[in-house]
Every structure is written in structure tokens, then in C-alpha cells.
Amino acid sequence: MTLAENARFAFTPDMTICRVLNGMWQVSGGHGRIDSAAAVEAMFAYHEAGLSTWDLADHYGPAEDLIGAFRRQFAARYGEGRLGEIQAFTKWVPPPGAMTRRVVEDAIDVSRRRMGADRLDLLQFHWWDYSDRRYLDALKHLADLRDEGKIRQLALTNFDTDRLVVIVDHGIRIVSNQVQYSLVDQRPAARMAAFCASHGITLLTYGTLLGGLLSEAWLGRAEPNRGSLATISQQKYKNMIDAWGGWTLFQQLLAALKNIADKHGLNIAAVGLRAILDRPAVAGVIVGARLGLAEHIAANSRVFDLTLAPDDLAPLEPVIAQSRDLMRVIGDCGDEYR
Ligand SMILES: NC(=O)c1ccc[n+]([C@@H]2O[C@H](COP(=O)([O-])OP(=O)(O)OC[C@H]3O[C@@H](n4cnc5c(N)ncnc54)[C@H](OP(=O)(O)O)[C@@H]3O)[C@@H](O)[C@H]2O)c1
């Protein structure tokens, strides 16, 4: 399978990525039992399909170790020279505390060791409490580690627009912010995307498929209760749907999406992904992968064959117009974690 040309994106001058990234939160528990050997074998299938970019974190269970194992086996199979085909974007989510050079560097060294990489392709930094301004200390040390070559590019996850302004004003160069962005949760469109677009920062998005709820599988289904949802991802996004407008309105959204999908001979997920890929500042959408348990490689690759005309999405507008304003209900991007 060869992906259409628009699948690749010049994320930075030194790195292109696949615009559908494979998300590895799904290996960290709560999404079915993951077998390491089967998971690594599955990673080859993603890579060979062109889905070469991975999103993970230090706290996603074995995710960094799986990248390490995948890189080792990949080098053995194809030669070390081809390792540059893989992009592995991790995160550092430190507990509160002093952000000394030692603390920061030790954390980065652990990720480098686990992932078997001298240099991390992308380090996405998360911070829990904005009243503790030591996030700026951490970012300064991370920027130094980037300049010294342990990190290729520095990025953020779940930072709001106000803090993005502070970070940029401190002269800290970051390339992206990872945020929740879907047809249901459109908060990034309120302030974040415009600021990013005007400062050369891109967005990597998660929750774009609402844990799989944004699909034919849930069209026409009665409202699930929490216990009947198979993954913690689905539970997380069911809460988001409730905050947004509830299950009945969500069914109207799915029905409208199904009509659009049928018109293009694709599925609901493809339309949901393409709609966000087409938004300003978005570099890529992350799709969670339950490695070795389930895969949607062929279906999600077809996103790159889909072109949405501006009026294709118009039927969604009357539905979305009935939803609540999540900027008011929750706050800006990432506020759900604070
Ligand atoms: N920065 C953060 O705070 C944060 C938070 C959450 C997630 N993330 C990142 O984003 C990634 C995405 O995770 P998410 O929880 O947001 O989940 P998601 O990507 O919205 O949903 C993933 C699920 O969607 C289903 N799916 C995928 N393609 C499909 C298709 N074509 N048709 C129907 N269903 C499809 C799969 O379900 P089945 O496996 O059941 O088939 C898959 O497990 C994570 O792995 C992580 O890397 C980051």
C-alpha cells in the first residue's frame, strides 16, 4: 500500500511525518491485554503501510520500551541506515517538583535509553499546575538539551493559549502543541489555532475519533453506560460527548457524518479525521492503536484519498450549533487536566 502524497508533512525543516500518527496510550492498560511480541510485529505493519510516526509518553506503560524493541528489530531487518524512517514522539509528564538540570536530563536519559535512541525526535512537555511557574525552568533545560543534541525538537502537550504566549515570550522555541481536537471538541479553533498559525507552531491532535465512538459501530446505538464501554478511551470521550450536548445530539452528528461518508464512499472515521486535518495549524491527527488486538490501517490510510469541499461539511453545522460551548464549560485546551 502506498499512501497518497499528501500523507507526508514537513513537520520541521529536518523531519517529515505521516499526518496520521499512531497513538500508543492504548498499550498502557485499560484497552485490552497487550502482548509485547505481537505489538512489535504489528508496528511493522503500520510502518510498511507508510504510517511511520508514533505518539507515546514516558507514562504510557511499556510504550517507550516497545519503540526500543521495534527500533532494534527494524535495524536488524532493514539495517541501521533506515532507522531514520521512524519518527517516535514521546512526552515527559513530570510530577510537581524542582526542575533542575539534573532532574530534567535524568528523565530525558531514561526515555533515550528505553527507546534506544541517542536523540529523541520530539519531546512533548506536560505540566499540571500553571501557578507553579517552574514549567519555565523545565522548558529552559529542555531547550538546552535540544541544543546539545539529546532532543531533536521541543514541543508541548495540553498547554493553553495563555501559557503558550508566556512560553513564546520567554524566547523558548517549540514546534507543536498536542491537544484534544475533534468535531465534538473544537476548542482549539477558538484561540489556540490562530496563535499557533501566526507563530510557526503546529497542532498534533488526539481524541479526533473519540476513542472509536465516532464511527459506524456507534451509529443508531442506544446510549451506553460507563460499564459497557470497552476501553478507558471510550469512557473519557463519552464524558466529553455528555459535556458537549449528549448522546441524542451525538447520534445526529453521526447520522450527518454517515451521509457525507457515503457520498465519498468512505467511512465516518475518515471524514472525522479529514475534517480536523484540514483545520488551520493542524500538522497531524493521532489515532490510538491497540497493537496486536485491532487495526484500521487500510481504512485510515484512505483519509489521504479524501478531499472535502468547503460545503461538504455544511450539514454538520446545524447539529454542532446545538452543542454547548466547551470553552465555557471546560476552558481552553488542556483545562480538563487541571
Ligand atoms: N496528550 C494527551 O493528553 C493525550 C490524551 C489522550 C490521547 N493521547 C494520544 O492520542 C492517541 C489517541 O488516543 P485516543 O484515546 O484519543 O483515541 P482515538 O484515537 O480517538 O480512538 C482510538 C480508537 O478508535 C478506533 N478506530 C481507529 N480507527 C478507526 C476506524 N477507521 N473506524 C472505526 N474505529 C476506529 C480504534 O478502536 P478499536 O481498537 O476498538 O478498533 C482505536 O482504538 C493516544 O494513543 C495518545 O497517543 C494524548
The ligand as an SDF file (V2000), in Angstrom:
LIG
                    3D

 48 52  0  0  0  0  0  0  0  0999 V2000
   -1.6950   14.3920   25.2570 N   0  0  0  0  0  0  0  0  0  0  0  0
   -2.7000   13.8140   25.8640 C   0  0  0  0  0  0  0  0  0  0  0  0
   -3.1340   14.2130   26.9470 O   0  0  0  0  0  0  0  0  0  0  0  0
   -3.3820   12.6480   25.2050 C   0  0  0  0  0  0  0  0  0  0  0  0
   -4.6020   12.1860   25.7070 C   0  0  0  0  0  0  0  0  0  0  0  0
   -5.2130   11.1240   25.0450 C   0  0  0  0  0  0  0  0  0  0  0  0
   -4.6150   10.5370   23.9480 C   0  0  0  0  0  0  0  0  0  0  0  0
   -3.4070   10.9980   23.5030 N   0  0  0  0  0  0  0  0  0  0  0  0
   -2.7380   10.3900   22.3350 C   0  0  0  0  0  0  0  0  0  0  0  0
   -3.6920   10.2070   21.3170 O   0  0  0  0  0  0  0  0  0  0  0  0
   -3.7920    8.8220   20.9590 C   0  0  0  0  0  0  0  0  0  0  0  0
   -5.1930    8.5460   20.5350 C   0  0  0  0  0  0  0  0  0  0  0  0
   -5.9370    8.0610   21.6030 O   0  0  0  0  0  0  0  0  0  0  0  0
   -7.4270    8.4460   21.9530 P   0  0  0  0  0  0  0  0  0  0  0  0
   -7.7020    7.8920   23.2780 O   0  0  0  0  0  0  0  0  0  0  0  0
   -7.6390    9.8700   21.7020 O   0  0  0  0  0  0  0  0  0  0  0  0
   -8.2700    7.5520   20.9380 O   0  0  0  0  0  0  0  0  0  0  0  0
   -8.7850    7.7890   19.4500 P   0  0  0  0  0  0  0  0  0  0  0  0
   -7.6360    7.9140   18.5500 O   0  0  0  0  0  0  0  0  0  0  0  0
   -9.8270    8.8460   19.4450 O   0  0  0  0  0  0  0  0  0  0  0  0
   -9.5250    6.3880   19.2150 O   0  0  0  0  0  0  0  0  0  0  0  0
   -8.7840    5.2260   19.0130 C   0  0  0  0  0  0  0  0  0  0  0  0
   -9.7300    4.0720   18.7030 C   0  0  0  0  0  0  0  0  0  0  0  0
  -10.5140    4.3930   17.5900 O   0  0  0  0  0  0  0  0  0  0  0  0
  -10.8670    3.2080   16.9270 C   0  0  0  0  0  0  0  0  0  0  0  0
  -10.6140    3.4010   15.4800 N   0  0  0  0  0  0  0  0  0  0  0  0
   -9.4700    3.7640   14.8710 C   0  0  0  0  0  0  0  0  0  0  0  0
   -9.6500    3.8610   13.5550 N   0  0  0  0  0  0  0  0  0  0  0  0
  -10.9310    3.5420   13.3030 C   0  0  0  0  0  0  0  0  0  0  0  0
  -11.7220    3.4500   12.1430 C   0  0  0  0  0  0  0  0  0  0  0  0
  -11.2390    3.7220   10.9290 N   0  0  0  0  0  0  0  0  0  0  0  0
  -13.0180    3.0680   12.2710 N   0  0  0  0  0  0  0  0  0  0  0  0
  -13.5370    2.8000   13.4850 C   0  0  0  0  0  0  0  0  0  0  0  0
  -12.8500    2.8660   14.6260 N   0  0  0  0  0  0  0  0  0  0  0  0
  -11.5500    3.2490   14.5370 C   0  0  0  0  0  0  0  0  0  0  0  0
   -9.9970    2.0770   17.4680 C   0  0  0  0  0  0  0  0  0  0  0  0
  -10.8290    1.2200   18.2440 O   0  0  0  0  0  0  0  0  0  0  0  0
  -10.5580   -0.3820   18.3340 P   0  0  0  0  0  0  0  0  0  0  0  0
   -9.1500   -0.5090   18.7590 O   0  0  0  0  0  0  0  0  0  0  0  0
  -11.5370   -0.8190   19.3880 O   0  0  0  0  0  0  0  0  0  0  0  0
  -10.8500   -0.9570   16.9870 O   0  0  0  0  0  0  0  0  0  0  0  0
   -8.9920    2.8070   18.3280 C   0  0  0  0  0  0  0  0  0  0  0  0
   -8.6240    2.0690   19.4620 O   0  0  0  0  0  0  0  0  0  0  0  0
   -3.2740    8.0870   22.1920 C   0  0  0  0  0  0  0  0  0  0  0  0
   -2.7950    6.7950   21.8990 O   0  0  0  0  0  0  0  0  0  0  0  0
   -2.1690    9.0120   22.6280 C   0  0  0  0  0  0  0  0  0  0  0  0
   -1.0190    8.7880   21.8230 O   0  0  0  0  0  0  0  0  0  0  0  0
   -2.7990   12.0510   24.1080 C   0  0  0  0  0  0  0  0  0  0  0  0
  1  2  1  0
  2  3  2  0
  2  4  1  0
  4  5  1  0
  4 48  2  0
  5  6  2  0
  6  7  1  0
  7  8  2  0
  8  9  1  0
  8 48  1  0
  9 10  1  0
  9 46  1  0
 10 11  1  0
 11 12  1  0
 11 44  1  0
 12 13  1  0
 13 14  1  0
 14 15  2  0
 14 16  1  0
 14 17  1  0
 17 18  1  0
 18 19  2  0
 18 20  1  0
 18 21  1  0
 21 22  1  0
 22 23  1  0
 23 24  1  0
 23 42  1  0
 24 25  1  0
 25 26  1  0
 25 36  1  0
 26 27  1  0
 26 35  1  0
 27 28  2  0
 28 29  1  0
 29 30  1  0
 29 35  2  0
 30 31  1  0
 30 32  2  0
 32 33  1  0
 33 34  2  0
 34 35  1  0
 36 37  1  0
 36 42  1  0
 37 38  1  0
 38 39  2  0
 38 40  1  0
 38 41  1  0
 42 43  1  0
 44 45  1  0
 44 46  1  0
 46 47  1  0
M  CHG  2   8   1  16  -1
M  END
$$$$
